[in-house]
């Protein structure tokens, strides 16, 4: 971990104990356990959609519009299939 690196100054303040120059492999993985278990990250197709949608802010009108567009995009095929089955 970063504590084993000689070039990291332990006296310098760090956010959550992580020095700002720590490499990506040394940063903690903040994903939920279920997401880790199934391999869901922002580098997978499904994980990228989840990551994108979770960053939308409901106070911004443009983000609200994108959320509605995504809801229609993903909900329309399910609704269409349900109507065909009835």
C-alpha positions as CSV (number, residue, x, y, z in Angstrom):
1,X,0.0,0.0,0.0
2,X,1.0,3.6,0.0
3,X,2.5,3.3,3.5
4,X,5.2,1.1,2.0
5,X,6.3,3.6,-0.6
6,X,9.4,5.7,0.4
7,X,8.5,8.7,-1.7
8,X,5.2,9.4,0.2
9,X,5.6,11.9,3.0
10,X,3.6,10.5,6.0
11,X,3.6,13.9,7.7
12,X,1.7,15.6,4.9
13,X,-2.1,15.9,5.4
14,X,-4.1,13.6,3.2
15,X,-7.8,13.2,2.4
16,X,-9.1,10.1,4.2
17,X,-5.5,9.1,4.8
18,X,-4.7,8.8,1.1
19,X,-1.9,11.0,-0.2
20,X,-2.9,13.0,-3.3
21,X,-0.1,11.4,-5.4
22,X,-1.1,7.8,-4.5
23,X,-1.4,5.7,-7.6
24,X,-4.8,4.3,-8.6
25,X,-4.1,0.8,-7.4
26,X,-3.5,2.2,-3.9
27,X,-6.8,4.0,-3.6
28,X,-9.6,2.2,-1.7
29,X,-12.5,0.6,-3.7
30,X,-15.7,2.3,-2.5
31,X,-18.0,0.2,-4.5
32,X,-20.7,-1.8,-2.6
33,X,-20.0,-5.4,-1.9
34,X,-22.6,-6.6,-4.4
35,X,-21.2,-4.5,-7.2
36,X,-17.7,-5.9,-6.4
37,X,-19.0,-9.4,-6.3
38,X,-20.6,-9.3,-9.8
39,X,-17.8,-7.2,-11.3
40,X,-19.9,-4.0,-11.8
41,X,-17.8,-0.9,-12.3
42,X,-17.9,2.1,-14.5
43,X,-15.6,0.3,-16.9
44,X,-18.4,-2.2,-17.8
45,X,-21.4,-1.3,-20.0
46,X,-24.0,-1.7,-17.3
47,X,-21.8,-0.1,-14.7
48,X,-21.2,2.9,-16.9
49,X,-24.9,3.5,-17.2
50,X,-25.4,3.1,-13.4
51,X,-22.4,5.5,-12.8
52,X,-23.8,8.0,-15.3
53,X,-27.3,8.0,-13.8
54,X,-26.1,8.2,-10.3
55,X,-24.3,11.4,-11.1
56,X,-27.4,13.2,-12.3
57,X,-28.6,16.1,-10.1
58,X,-32.3,16.4,-9.7
59,X,-32.0,20.2,-9.1
60,X,-30.8,20.8,-12.7
61,X,-33.4,20.9,-15.4
62,X,-31.1,19.4,-18.1
63,X,-30.4,16.4,-15.8
64,X,-34.1,16.0,-15.1
65,X,-34.7,15.9,-18.9
66,X,-32.0,13.3,-19.4
67,X,-33.4,11.2,-16.6
68,X,-36.9,11.2,-18.3
69,X,-35.3,10.3,-21.6
70,X,-33.5,7.4,-20.0
71,X,-36.7,6.2,-18.3
72,X,-38.6,6.2,-21.6
73,X,-35.7,4.6,-23.4
74,X,-35.3,1.7,-21.0
75,X,-39.0,1.4,-20.1
76,X,-40.6,1.5,-23.5
77,X,-39.4,-1.9,-24.6
78,X,-40.7,-3.5,-21.4
79,X,-44.1,-1.7,-21.8
80,X,-44.2,-2.8,-25.5
81,X,-43.5,-6.4,-24.6
82,X,-46.1,-6.3,-21.9
83,X,-48.7,-5.0,-24.3
84,X,-47.9,-7.7,-26.9
85,X,-48.3,-10.4,-24.2
86,X,-51.8,-9.1,-23.3
